[in-house]
Amino acid sequence: MFSKLSNSLTLNARYPTQYLTDNIEKWLPDYVARILSMDRISTVRFLPVERNSIYTFSKELSLGRLQNNYDLKLKREIRYPLPIVNSLVSAEDLAFTQKKKSPYFALAEEIERKILRGNISVSDSGEVLFQSQNMDETLPFLLSASLIKTLSGLIIYLKHEATTSHLLIIDEPELNLHPDNQILLARILAKMVNAGIRLLISTHSDYIVRELNNMIMLSSKAIDKKEFGYEDDEYLNPEDVGAYLFNFNKENPNRVVVENLPVEEDGFEVETMDAAIASLNERSMNLYYKLKENNG
């Protein structure tokens, strides 16, 4: 049994004496972590890289058949990974989902205003629609740009599904985004975290990593956010950020090593990204001067 006093950082545990074994230090931390995680996260929402096709092809993929006959034999025949199946199920439920309004609706509107320059809506029949701020007509989702298709899942989630008990996972949030929009999205992701949404992202974008580091530095009270063009809630506290690098094991290339990156007041460093960028810059400069030398 676990208990904690209000405003205390100490967790008290009571358990039967038969569990007092020599290896308690090995299993207890993991057990406590699992208990705390189960208590605070009720639902996981995953936006996979295939999200730009989910609303376009959900009807054709006919997941209703899978839900009605979801026995063991059929499970073996399903050709989609579970995150894709869950996303397709969510797409088929949009007629019901659009009736609800999330407390994070304003964050979705900010993405529409700053990045999409238009509005994403869901009809009573569950069809996803897009209307540009410069047009009176509403476009079917099939005719929308890839940027709109990529961000539609996040916008619908923020408008109609998000709660503070959810964990939102976004695979490659930079997908189909211009660098300027990647930076804008990174700022909105920080706002989501500060508004209480638990967020996990995987990224290969140096623009997003650098902007996350900028917002970590902006958590310092000595820095005026407005001086650098940021809003009051566009920052990240270092203690709220965890960064991990997935890299190949040098001794065994068939294995992946997960490295916990230190997050300091100036952010975190991803050496593999920095090394690739430095190498590319050096190559470009050498080629430039070689070209000038040959033409001179």
N, C-alpha and C positions, 0 to 999 in steps of 0.2 A: 504494500500500500504506500502511495506517495502523497506527500503534502507539502505545501509551500505557503509561508506567510505573505501577506500583501506587501508589495514593494521590496521583497527580499530576493536575493540572488541565490539563495540556498534551497536545494530540494532535499527534503527529508524522506528517507525510505525505511519501511518496517516490513520484515518478511520472516517467515518461520525459521527456526534454528537449523532445520535440516538443509537449508540452502546456504548455510555458512560454510562453504568449502574453501579449499586452498586456492582455487583458481577463480575466485569471485571477481578479482580485478580484471579478468579477461572477458567475462560475459556480462557483467553488470552495466558498463557504459553503453554497450550495444543495445542491451535490453531497455535501458532508460531512454535512449535515443528513439527507439522504435515506439515506445509508449507515447512519448511527446509528439512524435510525428503523426501517429494515428489520431491523437486527440485534436490536433490543430488543422489538419488538412483533410477535408471531407471528399473533395473531388479534384481530379487532375484533368485539365483540358490541354490537349496537345494539338498544336498547329504544325503539321508536317510540311516538308518542302513540296509535296504534291498538292498543297492547299489551293494553288491557282487553277486546278482542274476540278476540284471537288464540286463546287456549285454548278459548274458547266455540264458535267456528265453524271451527276448523281441519279437523275431519273433513268438514264439509259442503263446504269449499272444495277438497278433493280434490287436494292438491298432488302426490300420488304420480304422477299422470298426467303432470304437468309434468316431474318428475325423470326419468321413464323415456323421455321423448321430447324431450329438451332440445336440439333442433337449431335452426338459425338461423331457420327458418320459424316455429317455435313461439315463439321468443323475441319475435318481432314481435307475436304474438297475446296474450301475457300482459298482463293489464290491471293488475297490481299492481306498485308500485315495488319495486326490488330489496330494500330493508330489510324490506318486508312479506313477500316471498317467503322470505327467510332466516329470518324469525321463524316462519313457517308450517312450514318444514322442521324447525326446532328443536322445534316443538310436536309434529310427527309422530314425532320421535325420542325422546320422553319415556320410553317403555318401556325403552329402552337407557340413556338419560341418568340415570335415577333409581338405577341400580345403582352409580354413582360417587359418591364423597363428596369435596367440595372442602375445602381447608384453611380456607376462610372460612365454614364451616357455622355457627359460633357467631354470626356477624354476622347471618345470616338468622334465627336463633332470637331475636336481640335485636329485630329488626323485628317478628316475630310476637308477642313478649311485650309490647313497649311500644306498638305501634301497632295491630296486628290483634287482639290478645287472643285468639289462636287459632293453630291449626297448619295449614299447607298441606303436603299430601303428594301423591305421585304413585303410583298403583297399578301393579301389575305389567303391566297392559295399557296403561299410559300415560295414564290418566284423572287429571285434577287434582281433588283433593278438599280441602274445608275443614272443620275441626272447631273450633268455638268452645270456649274454655276453660270455659265455663259449660254445655256440653251434652255428652251422651254420643254423640249421633248425628253421623255425618259427612254433610255436605251435598254434593250434586253441585255442580260449579263453576257451572253455569248458574243456580243459585238463590242464589249468593253476592252480597254487596253490591259496588258498584262499587269501593269502596276495596280490597277483597280482590282483585278482578280486576286492578286497576291495579298492585298491588305484587307479584302472584304471579310475574311474569316475573323481577323482581329477586331474589325469595326463592329461586326454583328455580335461578337462575344462581349465587347465592352458595352454595347447598347442594351443587350437583352439577357445576358447570361452571367456576367461576372459578379462574384461576391467575395468577401474577405476570407472565406474559408476555402477558396479554390487555390490550386497551384496551376499557373499557366506556363506551359513549355512551348517555346517558339524555336523551331529548327531553321537556322539561317534567316534571321529577320531582314537581312539586307537583300534578299532575293528580288531581282528585277528593279531595284531602286538605284537611281542616280546618286552619286556621293553626297550631293546637297541634301537629298531626301533621307539618306542613311543617317546623316547627322541630326536632322529634325526628328526622325523616329527615335534615335537614341535618347534625345531629350524627353520625348513623351514616355519612353520606357521608364526613365527616372521618375517622372511624375507618377506613373502607375505604382512604382515601388513605394514612393512617399505617401501615396493615397491608401496603401494597405494591401495591394495585390502582391502575392508571392510569385516571383518571376524567375524562370530558368531559361537561358538562351544558349544556343551553340552558334558560333560565328567564325568566319574566316575573314571578316572585314576589318582592315586596319582603321578605317574611318570610324567605325563603331567603337572599337577598342580605345582609340585616342579620345573620342568624345566622352566615353565613360570615365577615362582618366581625368579629363578636364573637369567633369562634374564632381569627381571625388575631391579635386583640389578646391573646387568652389564651396565645399562644405566648411572650409575655414572661415571663421567669423571675421578674420582680418581682410577678407576679399569682398569687395562690393560687386555683387552679381550683375547689377545693371550697368556697371562700367564696362563689362565685357559682353553686353548684349544678351544676358540670360534673365529669365524670370525667377521669382523668389523660390519656386519649388523645383527648379531645374538644378538639382545637386544630388550627390549620393554620399552618405556617411560611410567611411571606410569599413566600419564594423558591420555594416549591412551588406557588404559585398563579399562574395567568395569567387575566386577565379581558379580555374583548373586547366592545365595544358595536357592534351592527349597527344602523345608522341610515340614513335616507334622505339623499341628497345634496341640500343646499338649492338648489344651482345646477341640478341635474338630478334631479328627483324620480323618474325611472325607474331611477336607479342607487342601490345600497346601498353605504355607506362602512363599512368595518370599522376601528374605532378601538381601539388597544391602550391599556387603562386602566392607569395606574400603580397598583401594589399596594404600599402603605406598611405601617408597623407597626400602623396603625389601620385597615387594610383598603383598599378601593377605593370610588370614588364613581361612581354611575350617575346622571348629571344628568337624563336623561329621566324616570327613575322618581321622583327627588326632586322635580322640577318638577311632575309630575302630582299627587303626594301633597300638595304645598304648595298647589297651586291648589284641590284638592278641599277641604282643610281650611279654606282662606280662604273658599270659597263656603259651606261649612256654617256657619261662624261668622257670616257676614253674614246668612244666612237665619235663623239662630237669633235674633240680636238684632233683626232686622226683625220676626220673629214676636212677640217679647216687646214690642216697641215698639207694634205694632198692637193687641195685647191689653191693653196698659197704659192 
